[in-house]
């Protein structure tokens, strides 16, 4: 399941995610 969420870099730690330059962080749940 892919959920696309803009998150702050300060909000670490993250689950597994990829940086999408258009949409922000794409979080894989």
C-alpha distance matrix in Angstrom:
0.0 3.8 6.6 10.0 12.8 16.3 17.6 21.1 21.9 24.0 21.2 20.6 19.7 16.0 13.0 12.0 11.8 13.3 16.0 15.8 19.5 19.0 16.4 16.7 14.1 10.6 8.9 6.3 5.5
3.8 0.0 3.8 6.5 9.6 13.0 14.6 18.2 19.1 21.6 19.1 18.8 18.3 14.5 12.2 10.9 9.6 10.5 12.7 12.2 15.8 15.3 12.6 13.0 10.7 7.1 6.3 5.0 6.2
6.6 3.8 0.0 3.8 6.4 10.1 11.8 15.5 17.1 19.3 16.7 17.1 17.1 13.5 11.8 11.5 9.9 11.0 12.4 11.8 15.0 14.1 10.9 11.1 9.2 6.3 5.6 6.5 7.1
10.0 6.5 3.8 0.0 3.8 7.0 9.5 13.2 14.9 17.5 15.5 16.3 16.9 13.5 12.8 12.4 9.7 9.9 10.1 9.0 11.7 10.6 7.2 7.6 6.6 4.6 6.0 8.4 10.1
12.8 9.6 6.4 3.8 0.0 3.8 6.1 9.8 12.1 14.3 12.3 13.8 14.8 11.9 12.1 12.6 10.0 10.7 10.2 9.9 11.9 11.2 7.5 6.5 5.7 6.0 6.8 10.1 11.4
16.3 13.0 10.1 7.0 3.8 0.0 3.8 7.0 9.6 12.0 10.9 12.8 14.5 12.2 13.6 14.2 11.3 11.3 9.7 9.5 10.5 10.0 6.7 4.8 5.5 7.8 9.2 13.0 14.6
17.6 14.6 11.8 9.5 6.1 3.8 0.0 3.8 6.5 8.4 7.1 9.2 11.2 9.6 11.7 13.0 10.7 11.6 10.2 11.3 12.4 12.9 10.0 7.0 6.4 9.2 9.6 13.3 14.7
21.1 18.2 15.5 13.2 9.8 7.0 3.8 0.0 3.8 5.2 5.4 8.1 10.8 10.4 13.4 14.9 12.9 13.5 11.8 13.4 13.7 14.8 12.5 9.2 9.0 12.3 12.7 16.3 17.7
21.9 19.1 17.1 14.9 12.1 9.6 6.5 3.8 0.0 3.8 5.5 6.4 9.1 9.3 12.7 13.8 12.0 12.5 10.8 13.3 13.6 15.6 13.9 10.2 9.4 12.9 13.1 16.5 18.3
24.0 21.6 19.3 17.5 14.3 12.0 8.4 5.2 3.8 0.0 3.8 5.6 8.6 10.0 13.7 15.7 14.6 15.8 14.5 16.9 17.3 19.1 17.2 13.6 12.7 15.9 15.5 18.7 19.8
21.2 19.1 16.7 15.5 12.3 10.9 7.1 5.4 5.5 3.8 0.0 3.8 6.4 7.5 11.0 13.5 12.9 14.8 14.2 16.7 17.8 19.2 16.7 13.3 11.7 14.2 13.1 16.1 16.8
20.6 18.8 17.1 16.3 13.8 12.8 9.2 8.1 6.4 5.6 3.8 0.0 3.0 5.0 8.8 11.2 11.3 13.5 13.6 16.6 18.2 20.1 17.9 14.3 11.9 14.1 12.6 15.0 15.8
19.7 18.3 17.1 16.9 14.8 14.5 11.2 10.8 9.1 8.6 6.4 3.0 0.0 3.8 7.0 9.7 10.7 13.5 14.4 17.6 19.6 21.6 19.3 15.9 13.0 14.5 12.3 14.1 14.6
16.0 14.5 13.5 13.5 11.9 12.2 9.6 10.4 9.3 10.0 7.5 5.0 3.8 0.0 3.8 6.4 7.2 10.3 11.7 14.7 17.2 19.0 16.5 13.3 10.0 11.0 8.6 10.3 11.1
13.0 12.2 11.8 12.8 12.1 13.6 11.7 13.4 12.7 13.7 11.0 8.8 7.0 3.8 0.0 3.8 6.1 9.8 12.3 15.0 18.0 19.6 17.0 14.4 10.7 10.3 7.1 7.5 7.9
12.0 10.9 11.5 12.4 12.6 14.2 13.0 14.9 13.8 15.7 13.5 11.2 9.7 6.4 3.8 0.0 3.8 7.2 10.3 13.1 16.4 18.2 16.1 13.8 10.0 9.0 6.4 5.9 7.7
11.8 9.6 9.9 9.7 10.0 11.3 10.7 12.9 12.0 14.6 12.9 11.3 10.7 7.2 6.1 3.8 0.0 3.7 6.7 9.3 12.6 14.4 12.4 10.2 6.5 5.6 4.4 5.6 8.7
13.3 10.5 11.0 9.9 10.7 11.3 11.6 13.5 12.5 15.8 14.8 13.5 13.5 10.3 9.8 7.2 3.7 0.0 3.8 6.3 9.6 11.7 10.6 8.7 5.9 5.3 6.5 7.9 11.5
16.0 12.7 12.4 10.1 10.2 9.7 10.2 11.8 10.8 14.5 14.2 13.6 14.4 11.7 12.3 10.3 6.7 3.8 0.0 3.8 6.2 8.9 8.3 6.1 4.6 6.1 8.6 11.0 14.4
15.8 12.2 11.8 9.0 9.9 9.5 11.3 13.4 13.3 16.9 16.7 16.6 17.6 14.7 15.0 13.1 9.3 6.3 3.8 0.0 3.8 5.5 5.5 5.1 5.5 6.1 9.7 12.0 15.5
19.5 15.8 15.0 11.7 11.9 10.5 12.4 13.7 13.6 17.3 17.8 18.2 19.6 17.2 18.0 16.4 12.6 9.6 6.2 3.8 0.0 3.8 5.9 5.7 8.0 9.6 13.1 15.7 19.1
19.0 15.3 14.1 10.6 11.2 10.0 12.9 14.8 15.6 19.1 19.2 20.1 21.6 19.0 19.6 18.2 14.4 11.7 8.9 5.5 3.8 0.0 3.8 6.1 9.0 10.0 13.8 16.4 19.4
16.4 12.6 10.9 7.2 7.5 6.7 10.0 12.5 13.9 17.2 16.7 17.9 19.3 16.5 17.0 16.1 12.4 10.6 8.3 5.5 5.9 3.8 0.0 3.8 6.6 7.5 10.9 13.8 16.5
16.7 13.0 11.1 7.6 6.5 4.8 7.0 9.2 10.2 13.6 13.3 14.3 15.9 13.3 14.4 13.8 10.2 8.7 6.1 5.1 5.7 6.1 3.8 0.0 3.8 6.5 9.4 12.8 15.5
14.1 10.7 9.2 6.6 5.7 5.5 6.4 9.0 9.4 12.7 11.7 11.9 13.0 10.0 10.7 10.0 6.5 5.9 4.6 5.5 8.0 9.0 6.6 3.8 0.0 3.8 6.0 9.5 12.3
10.6 7.1 6.3 4.6 6.0 7.8 9.2 12.3 12.9 15.9 14.2 14.1 14.5 11.0 10.3 9.0 5.6 5.3 6.1 6.1 9.6 10.0 7.5 6.5 3.8 0.0 3.8 6.5 9.6
8.9 6.3 5.6 6.0 6.8 9.2 9.6 12.7 13.1 15.5 13.1 12.6 12.3 8.6 7.1 6.4 4.4 6.5 8.6 9.7 13.1 13.8 10.9 9.4 6.0 3.8 0.0 3.8 6.2
6.3 5.0 6.5 8.4 10.1 13.0 13.3 16.3 16.5 18.7 16.1 15.0 14.1 10.3 7.5 5.9 5.6 7.9 11.0 12.0 15.7 16.4 13.8 12.8 9.5 6.5 3.8 0.0 3.8
5.5 6.2 7.1 10.1 11.4 14.6 14.7 17.7 18.3 19.8 16.8 15.8 14.6 11.1 7.9 7.7 8.7 11.5 14.4 15.5 19.1 19.4 16.5 15.5 12.3 9.6 6.2 3.8 0.0
